[in-house]
Amino acid sequence: MKENPVDLIAQLYKVARTIRCFEEAAVAQYRLGHIRGYLHPYLGEEAIATGVIATLRPDDYIVSTHRGHGHAIAKGHDPRIMMAELFGKETGYCRGRGGSMHVSNLAQYNLGANGIVGAGIPIATGAALALKIRQSTQVVVCFFSDGAANNGVFHESLNMASVFQLPVIYVLENNQYAVSTPVGDAVRVPRLSTRAASYGIPGSTVDGNDSLAIYAAMQEPLDRARNGDGPTLLECLTYRGGGHHVNDPGLYMPTDEVAKWKTKDPLIMLRSRLSERAVAKEQIDAIDKEVDALIKDAVKYALESPKPSAKQFLEEITSA
């Protein structure tokens, strides 16, 4: 790693903590009725977006999922504008039209989240084909879940990306459940990354709660993609910090399993890494306070932002 390890870990911690606080605030605002529709928190999975996107250039693309707030924040999206979008306000990234599951921001190379499981995989593959045709050194990172890995477009897309040696990295966020179905009940391979062999591309599995391990695991796939050597499948083992969505109590998740994974909380791991490098508790607490203020301001911004104009909304529909 070229970066100063302490500075890198501190930055990873700040991003992960921002995602955590954003999601907790979003859940609270949902309970108050300020956010409507579905809300799929990224709680417990913060290390993946944080570690992966920290390795990217600003002009590299990402394709997100229905559980995508963390991806957007790690890509540098403003939490205020993000929160406004979740509130359905005019000041949101999609002017309140996208909401939680459809945040996109082309200015920061986010091709968008998607409410359809697995639908982002062919989008990312198509974007990578465009980059290949343009002879660009940009790459595409495609986030998707273990449930999406059983979707037909997963196999079609990886095969196509392999054949054409496309600059795309498929990041499989294995959070152990497809809604309420344990991954072990849906597949017969112990590691989903082994499926990469079917397409003649590298596949590896990494601790999805360890941002530094993910950061290191991304280096070779990035080099391959930028050098024209094709795609990689990176499986990140993590655990969803609750039910599938905010109204799912997750009663099917065994209590001992939940307790075990909580000991591997991504933020606890990053704080430990900082402490191991003699970073004072006061310095870590200062990051926490900065993030807390940022998210508090984001909620205030969203609450005070105007609602979209119904007249303009109807005009957009009729003129489309």
Phi, psi and omega in degrees: 000128181284330182291155169298123185305320181295314179297320180296312181297320179298320179292318177299317180297317181298317180294313180298319179293325177296316178298314181302311182292323177299313182294318178297320178293321179297318177299316180298318180289329175297315179298331179276356178088010181275342176241132184243168181081205180272153176219117182248096183293152178263016183302130180092345184248011188301331184296331185290302179303319182297310183290320182292307189288337176297340181272349188273159168279157179302332183265011172279148184267151168233152170237128191256192182224182176296341177253059196247006181301321181295323178298314183295316181294318178296332179280359176100011179292145182288120180302331179294313181289326175299311182296321178298323178295317178297327178284350184076032184263159182297333183275002179287168182301328178247023179058032177083000182277339186265318182069199187299320190266001184223036178289131174217158181200091185295334180298333178246024171062035173256107183283357168113158172272172185208132180282352181261123182298125178087350186292338179284342184295311177291332176297313179297321180295318177295320178297320179294324176297319178298319178295322179297316181296323181279356181058040180275156174264006175289159176231165175243133172251126182249115176269138175200172189256172175298325177296321180292337181291350175259007178274144183302327182291338175299311183291317179297317184291315180295324178295315180295316180298323179291313182301318184263005179049058185277148182278069182227140176245119180269112182257107183269110181271091183275095181263017171081349182220136168258098193058262180244004182267117177299142184302327180293341178272351186248342180223159181247011176252139182291332180229122181293338179296338180293343178295340180301328181300331180296338183247007176069032179235160178292145174219138179214161179239138183225157175296110184282001175255001183247099183302321181293320178295321179292317178304315180292321182291340181279344188297310181294315176302322178294316178299316179300312183296317182289332182270004177082019182266001171101188189277169176219147173252119180243114178266127179248114181278119182218194181211131180291131185277037181156195179293177184300320176222179191295337179262007178261114183288350177066035183295343179280353181270115183303137184298324179290327177293315179299315181297320180298314183288333179295334177289344179253026180308131182304323181287323177298318181296318181290321177298321179296320179298320179292318180296322178299333180261023173063028173281126185295147178303324180298324179291320178293318179298327179295323176297316179302315181295320179297316180292318179303317180294321180298315182287324175300318178293324179297317178295316179299315180300315181294318180297323184271350182287150181284152174284156176297151177286122178298322180297313180294322179300315180293325177295322178296321180292315183288336181268353183288000000 
